[in-house]
Structures are given as C-alpha cells and as structure tokens.
Amino acid sequence: DQADAGDEYDFGAVAGDAPLVARVDRCTTRIAGPGVAELDVVHVLDVPTGLTDDRSARASATHALEVRTRVRVAPTSELAQLVVELDNRSTDHRLRLRASVDGLATTDRVEALGHFAVVERPVRHEATQVPWRQEPTQLDHCAGAVRARGVMLAGRGIHEYEADAGHVEITALRAVG
C-alpha cells in the first residue's frame, strides 16, 4: 500500500512515504482434496485514513484494512486462482498485489493485454532526454492481463501494472479522494 496524492488519472507519489506491506493474520484450509486445494488467507494492513490537509504526508489516524484472499490450485492446472475481497475505508492510497518472477531482469520485456492487441514493453523504461512538465512513471496500462517470463497476472478491473527486476505488481485498488 502506498500513499497517493494523484488524481483520477495519475498516481502521485508522496515524498518520503514508505510502502506498507501486509502481514498474514490467519490462514485456513478450506479444501484439501486430491483434485483441488483451497486456502483462505487474511492479510491485515494498518492504512492511514487519508492524507494530511496539505497532501504532503499520510494522516496519523489509521484503519485496519483486512484483505481476504481465497487461493485455489489443482494438480491438473498451472493456474492459481485468487479471489480478493476487501472493504476499503481510507482515501488517497494505492493497494497493489506483487508477484515474484524468477529471473526477471530490467532488460527483459513484458507483454500486456491492450484493447486490440498484446503489447510488448520493456520491464523498465529508459530515462527521458527531454524535460517533461510531469515526469513519466514506470507504470504501464493494460486491459486486464500482463505476462512476464511465464508468470501471468489477469483479472477483471486490472488496468495498470509496474514491472521491475524480480517482480510484477498490479494495482488492485486506487482510492482517490
């Protein structure tokens, strides 16, 4: 989870903000059969209620954000299905899911589902040589799916991702205002 001082279009990083990492609160086996296995995993984050009035930092008051994930795997499939549910009560933050990707280097390329085609992009974009009024980010857009070195993340409502050495992150929630 990161503070977000941006608007409905752009993420806006808050200087000095360190991302919050969820901790596993509990994990329960739902199904443990030979054909399918399911786990319910609950992560908890203490997320600030929003930003300060001048939008330069996170507020000191927090809400406990419980992220419930049902994970389903089967020996006949290479897919792991995740259903993520949460009740967000905070503003001005971005919640992301990070997937480790073994061997992913900054010089590699990723593939993202676009509106009309699969788009191939570099993991990290080169720095711009021309000054911009608003510096471009490493964030890229997709229409629900991104793949890097054999790891694919896909889902309804997934519109942006960011890749770096060893991982890909998809934005699950942006709470703007």
Secondary structure, 3 states (H helix, E strand, C coil): CEECCCCCCCCCCCCCCCCCCCEEEEEEEEEECCCCEEEEEEEEEEEECCECCCCCCECCCEEEEEEEEEEEECCCCCCEEEEEEECCCCCCEEEEEEEECCCCCCCCEEEEECCCCEEEEECCCCCCCCCCCCCCCCCEECCCEEEECCEEEECCCCCEEEEECCEEEEEEEEECC
